[in-house]
Every structure is written in structure tokens, then in C-alpha cells.
Amino acid sequence: MTKNSLKEGEIWCYQPTTKSMIRLKRSTPIYVLAVGPEGDPTCLALSAEGNVFVIKKEEIVEIGFN
């Protein structure tokens, strides 16, 4: 499990299943599903609410499993 970010507020992320943007709270716990190649700045993640989305790696803070 990782946290979306330690910052406060909201972040907009792309949701590939609906081809739209979704809004997430920055402190939302997420699960990283797939990490792109080293040069790719994004990864595929799953929120606790069940949303699959693309997020920048720099926005993720690893906290281990909760």
C-alpha cells in the first residue's frame, strides 16, 4: 500500500477505463498495479474506492502495507 501524497488537497488523475479525469484526495491510500519503464514518469494504481487510474510516480509516498 502506498499513499497518494503527504501533501493536502486534491489531485486530478487520468482514468483509462472511462478515458476521463477523476479527482482524488492527496492522502488517499492506493495500491500500485503496474510500474512503467524507468523513463516513464507514471504508473497504474488502484484506489481504496476501486478506481483504476494513472498517477505520476513523484506523487506517491510508500508507507508499506497497512
C-alpha positions in Angstrom: 0.0 0.0 0.0 1.2 3.5 -0.7 -0.2 6.9 -0.1 -1.1 9.2 -2.9 0.9 12.1 -1.3 1.7 13.6 2.0 0.5 17.0 0.7 -3.0 18.1 1.3 -5.7 18.9 -1.2 -6.8 17.1 -4.3 -5.2 15.8 -7.5 -6.7 15.0 -10.9 -5.6 11.7 -12.4 -6.4 10.0 -15.8 -8.7 7.0 -15.6 -8.0 4.8 -18.7 -11.2 2.7 -18.3 -13.5 5.7 -18.8 -11.0 7.9 -20.7 -11.7 10.7 -18.3 -10.1 12.5 -15.3 -11.0 11.7 -11.7 -10.4 13.7 -8.6 -8.7 12.1 -5.6 -7.8 13.4 -2.2 -4.0 13.5 -1.9 -3.9 11.4 1.2 -5.9 8.5 -0.4 -4.3 5.1 0.2 -3.6 3.4 -3.1 -2.1 0.2 -4.5 0.3 0.3 -7.3 -0.7 -2.2 -10.0 1.9 -1.6 -12.7 5.1 0.5 -12.9 6.2 1.6 -16.3 9.8 1.5 -17.6 12.4 3.6 -15.9 11.9 6.6 -18.3 8.1 6.6 -17.8 7.1 9.1 -15.1 3.7 7.4 -14.4 2.3 4.2 -13.0 -1.1 2.5 -12.9 -2.7 2.4 -9.5 -5.9 1.3 -7.7 -7.6 3.5 -5.0 -9.3 2.1 -1.9 -12.6 3.1 -3.6 -11.9 0.8 -6.6 -10.8 3.4 -9.1 -8.0 2.5 -11.5 -6.0 5.5 -12.6 -2.7 6.7 -13.9 -0.6 8.8 -11.5 2.9 10.3 -11.5 5.5 8.4 -9.6 6.7 11.5 -7.9 3.2 11.9 -6.3 3.4 8.5 -4.5 4.8 8.0 -1.0 5.5 4.4 0.0 4.2 3.6 3.5 4.2 -0.2 3.3 1.2 -2.4 3.8 -1.5 -1.2 6.2 
